[in-house]
Structures are given as C-alpha cells and as structure tokens.
Amino acid sequence: MRKLTYFVACSIDGFIGAPDGDASSMFAFLDEEFLGYLAAQWPDTIPVQGREQLGLKGAENLHFDTVVQGRASYQLALDAGVTSPYGHLREYVASRSLGTSPDPNVTVIEEDLVGRIRELKAEEGELGIWLCGGSQVAGELLDEIDELVIKTYPQVYGAGMPMFGTGFAVTDFTLEDVRTFGNGVVVRTYARKR
C-alpha cells in the first residue's frame, strides 16, 4: 500500500494561507540553506519552473510519483499560465467546478475523492502520493493521510486557511523527525498512528 503524505507549508499558528489563500509571505524564507534542503531531500515537490532554475530538470523523484491538490492550489498555477505545474508527476486536481482538464497530464477528480485516493494508494509502486493542498481537500482526506511533513515558517497569520478544513476530530500522529534551519523554519515529519 502506497503512502499519502500531506507535505505542506504553514504559519506557526497552523494556517496554510491568508483568508484569500495567499501564502506568498512565506517565500521570504526560501533562502540558500532551505532551498538546498528542499532540492536535495524533496525535489519532487518543486514545481517544474523551480526545478529548471535550481538545476533539477530531469532529477529523480525521491518520494512521490503522484500529486493531488485542490482547485484553489491549482488555480495559482493557472493564473500564472501554467497548466501542469508538476509535470514530473502524475497530477490530480480535486474540483467540482474546473470541468475539463486544461492539460493532458492533469486529471480532474470531480466525485468520490476518497475512493480515488484509495485506488491510487492500492497501486503497486515504491513512490507515494503527495497531497499538495488545500485545506478542504486535506480535511476530506484526513482519514487517508499516512504521513505529515509540515514546513512551519516563523510567521503568525492570526486567521486564514487552516491546514485541515474540517470539523473537530482528534487524530493522532507520532513525531518521527525534526529539522531546523537558520532562518527559523522548522520541518517536522509525523507518521499516522493506526
């Protein structure tokens, strides 16, 4: 069974974006040390344009062969004129409003997101599935998430999009690893308690 990993950036107070979804304030922390870590350890999570700039074009995927994201996350790429932001992965967008996919590499999941994720997890393969965002999709898939990799940026938002757009539900995870950086970013990895 393949793992579903929610690899996500958030503020200290657990928001993945402002109320309108903007998380651009976190870009200020993409310094040489942190970008070097992402390029070496998580190249699969760097968008195509970033991979080219970092000399990662054609780099091997280390963790994932598939990415799942919500419509709002995908819309950021569309607004920039990019229809396949993670072309080095199989791309899925959970959306009831997008309609036809604008790119042959992107599959739109309109219904039964949980069922489709279970199918992807049941596939054979060594690489897993990256849940890229957003809040509502993560909330809907909470029971399917096997691992959390949380990049916490040293900012407080006060309000915004929570990591999980869902009702109250206690779900336990076990801390597996913590990595800190000189710019104040902390990356924590948690495994699901089953």
Residue, then its C-alpha position, 0 to 999 in steps of 0.5 A: m500500500r502506497k503512502l499519502t503524505y500531506f507535505v505542506a507549508c504553514s504559519i506557526d499558528g497552523f494556517i496554510g494561507a491568508p483568508d484569500g489563500d495567499a501564502s506568498s509571505m512565506f517565500a521570504f524564507l526560501d533562502e540558500e540553506f532551505l532551498g538546498y534542503l528542499a532540492a536535495q531531500w524533496p525535489d519532487t515537490i518543486p514545481v517544474q519552473g523551480r526545478e529548471q532554475l535550481g538545476l533539477k530538470g530531469a532529477e529523480n523523484l525521491h518520494f512521490d510519483t503522484v500529486v493531488q491538490g485542490r482547485a484553489s492550489y491549482q488555480l495559482a498555477l493557472d493564473a500564472g499560465v501554467t497548466s501542469p505545474y508538476g509535470h514530473l508527476r502524475e497530477y490530480v486536481a480535486s474540483r467540482s467546478l474546473g470541468t475539463s482538464p486544461d492539460p493532458n497530464v492533469t486529471v480532474i477528480e470531480e466525485d468520490l475523492v476518497g475512493r480515488i485516493r484509495e485506488l491510487k494508494a492500492e497501486e503497486g509502486e515504491l513512490g507515494i502520493w503527495l497531497c499538495g493542498g488545500s485545506q478542504v481537500a486535506g480535511e476530506l482526506l484526513d482519514e487517508i493521510d499516512e504521513l505529515v511533513i509540515k514546513t512551519y515558517p516563523q510567521v503568525y497569520g492570526a486567521g486564514m486557511p487552516m491546514f485541515g478544513t474540517g470539523f473537530a476530530v482528534t487524530d493522532f500522529t507520532l513525531e518521527d523527525v525534526r529539522t531546523f534551519g537558520n532562518g527559523v523554519v522548522v520541518r517536522t515529519y509525523a507518521r499516522k498512528r493506526 
